[in-house]
Structure formats: C-alpha cells, structure tokens
Amino acid sequence: MADHDSLPDAPADAPIRSGTPANPSSAPSAPRLSENGRVTALEREARRAAALRENLKRRKAWARGVAAGKSEPS
C-alpha cells in the first residue's frame, strides 16, 4: 500500500477529476483510449471490477431466492 503523504501534489492548475461526470448524459459512450488508441489498463481494470460486482449481485440474489425456498433455476 502506498504512503499517500509521499505522493507528489498535483499542480494548482490541474483539472479536478472524479469517477463519474457531473452530467451523465455527457459521459462518453465509447471506452476511453490512450493516445495510441488502446484501452488503458486502468479502464480495463475498472470494467473488470464492475463485472465482478454485477456477478456478485446476481449470485447473492440467487442465493437469497434459494434460501427463501424458491426452486433452483435450471
């Protein structure tokens, strides 16, 4: 784990970045690409994490249904 106090400060005029745009309709529909036109490793990891979260949600919902006595899906 990196020590956050040892990280350099961003320049005062650097844009503030957040995980989601303030206006969702302005979100890019295409994946963000690096300068050479390839999907960045950060974007790839973010997509992987999102897919894992969705899979976990589905598995938990399925387990709740089985625990409630519903028949298991085929």
C-alpha positions as CSV (number, residue, x, y, z in Angstrom):
1,M,0.0,0.0,0.0
2,A,1.4,3.4,-1.0
3,D,2.0,6.1,1.6
4,H,-0.2,8.9,0.4
5,D,1.9,11.5,2.2
6,S,4.8,10.6,-0.1
7,L,2.9,11.2,-3.3
8,P,3.6,14.5,-5.2
9,D,1.0,17.2,-5.1
10,A,-0.9,18.0,-8.4
11,P,-0.2,21.4,-9.9
12,A,-2.6,24.1,-8.8
13,D,-4.0,24.5,-12.3
14,A,-4.6,20.7,-12.8
15,P,-8.2,19.8,-13.6
16,I,-10.1,18.0,-10.8
17,R,-11.1,14.5,-11.9
18,S,-13.8,12.4,-10.5
19,G,-15.1,8.9,-11.1
20,T,-18.3,9.9,-12.9
21,P,-19.1,13.1,-14.9
22,A,-21.3,15.7,-13.3
23,N,-23.7,15.3,-16.2
24,P,-24.2,11.6,-17.0
25,S,-25.5,12.4,-20.5
26,S,-22.1,13.9,-21.3
27,A,-20.4,10.6,-20.4
28,P,-18.5,9.2,-23.4
29,S,-20.3,6.2,-24.9
30,A,-17.1,4.7,-26.3
31,P,-14.3,3.5,-24.0
32,R,-11.6,5.9,-23.1
33,L,-8.5,5.3,-25.2
34,S,-4.9,6.1,-24.5
35,E,-3.0,8.2,-27.0
36,N,-2.1,5.2,-29.2
37,G,-5.8,4.2,-29.5
38,R,-5.8,1.3,-27.0
39,V,-7.9,0.9,-23.9
40,T,-5.9,1.9,-20.9
41,A,-5.1,-0.7,-18.2
42,L,-7.0,1.5,-15.7
43,E,-10.1,1.4,-17.8
44,R,-9.8,-2.4,-18.3
45,E,-9.4,-2.9,-14.5
46,A,-12.4,-0.7,-13.9
47,R,-14.6,-2.7,-16.3
48,R,-13.4,-6.0,-14.7
49,A,-14.3,-4.7,-11.2
50,A,-17.7,-3.6,-12.4
51,A,-18.3,-7.0,-14.0
52,L,-17.3,-8.8,-10.8
53,R,-19.7,-6.5,-8.7
54,E,-22.6,-7.4,-11.1
55,N,-21.8,-11.1,-10.9
56,L,-21.7,-10.9,-7.1
57,K,-25.1,-9.1,-7.0
58,R,-26.6,-11.9,-9.2
59,R,-25.1,-14.7,-7.1
60,K,-26.4,-13.1,-3.9
61,A,-29.9,-12.6,-5.3
62,W,-29.9,-16.3,-6.5
63,A,-28.8,-17.4,-3.0
64,R,-31.5,-15.4,-1.3
65,G,-34.1,-17.0,-3.6
66,V,-32.8,-20.5,-2.8
67,A,-32.7,-19.7,1.0
68,A,-36.3,-18.4,0.7
69,G,-37.4,-21.8,-0.6
70,K,-37.8,-20.9,-4.2
71,S,-36.9,-23.7,-6.7
72,E,-33.4,-23.5,-8.1
73,P,-33.2,-22.2,-11.6
74,S,-32.0,-24.8,-14.2
